[in-house]
Amino acid sequence: MAQEIQRQLQEAEVKQRELEARGVEVEKSLRNEKGEEGVPEQDLMAQWFSLVNEKNALVRFESELMAQAWELELEDRHSHLEQEIRTRLAVDESKKSDEDKKVEALLLEEMLEVVEQRDAIVAWLEEERLNPYESDIVRKIQRTDSLVPSDGD
């Protein structure tokens, strides 16, 4: 899974460079630096906004991948902590020193922190998944509202 995330991040980076290069070309055309004749400014602006939207979606995707990678690291850490705690809990209490008990407490604290971090990542990922849909819905409503005459019209 981690290798797949890494591969996708690399692909996203390449795609981002391509988008940036296309964006530069469109911007030059808009400024008439490139001298592209016959392409209406409105079409160039549409292309530029499309590129910006693609780049924003790509940045969101990269953020999600980074969060997934961090979540995998936390899951791995959680697994190691859980194993360490189980090993320590298997030892009879009468044989544990004060230091052993302190270490157990620290391990439990760390495990709690890992769980809280994982929960925060999962919540953020869920919010990010819903966010693009919410903004699409808002845009559709705004377009629909602008087409529907108000009572005062």
Steps between C-alpha positions, in 0.01 A plus 500: 500500500779743588671429167174565316460833680859591412440411134183709491681794660769481233237486224320797655825696507557435129140596422539819705810600301309437176208713620734779604671495158164512321394781733808703411423456129139613546611799709749601229223475243276715717773762520558468125863411567470182300318663214228238463261658254140402463446358849236708675599634841186345648618153387846562645347608832283187502811287438689681775219455755470135401873455564469673837211270595699194392800614701283564808351152469850356464621685810199364692583150374864535606390617845277195533786273395731659755236452769457136397877449521506657847206282601693190388800607708274550800339159448846344492601687817173393665571138415851517648375673814222246539749214475734664753214562742374142468849369571532720808151417627580128477758545776366441850440827689706382796807469275473853357720778625385859537688573178308224318171652619609847383591362159160329474326826584707687241424238237129526573518881475681475168244251371220738597675784313537279192130409511404868535724594206352224286148615591590857404637383164193288429272793587703735279495253209123464534457877508719534189299235318178687576642847437526483117142375479379779725672766287359340182152509650542864603615594146203316346261676736658836422470436124141386542418802717647739244279347231183519705351852513442633848156614613597862440590446131 
